[in-house]
Amino acid sequence: MCRSINAQAEFWRKVGMLAEANPGLSFTEIMAQQLEDADVVNTA
């Protein structure tokens, strides 16, 4: 995946805000929640 510098900064800003709002969640849990919210299907 290729993201611009601005898109990468926005991604990490969002992850950081979610981590601060949910200190009990790990990065993996935050990402799983975001993928679920976006209706991304896990094919693994």
C-alpha positions in Angstrom: 0.0 0.0 0.0 1.3 3.4 -0.9 0.1 6.4 1.0 1.3 10.0 0.8 3.1 11.5 3.7 -0.1 13.5 4.5 -2.2 10.3 4.4 0.3 8.5 6.7 0.2 11.4 9.2 -3.6 11.4 9.2 -3.7 7.6 9.7 -1.3 7.8 12.8 -3.1 10.9 14.1 -6.4 9.0 14.1 -4.8 5.9 15.6 -3.3 8.0 18.3 -6.6 9.7 19.1 -8.3 6.3 19.3 -5.5 5.0 21.6 -5.8 7.9 23.9 -9.6 7.6 24.1 -9.4 3.8 24.7 -6.3 3.2 26.8 -7.3 -0.4 27.5 -7.1 -1.4 23.9 -4.0 -2.6 22.1 -3.1 -1.4 18.6 -4.3 -4.7 17.2 -7.7 -4.3 18.9 -8.0 -0.8 17.7 -7.2 -1.8 14.1 -9.6 -4.8 14.3 -12.4 -2.4 15.5 -11.7 0.0 12.7 -11.7 -2.7 10.0 -15.0 -4.0 11.4 -16.5 -0.5 11.4 -15.5 -0.2 7.7 -17.1 -3.5 6.9 -13.8 -5.0 5.8 -14.0 -8.8 5.6 -11.2 -11.0 6.9 -10.5 -13.7 4.4 -7.7 -15.4 6.4 
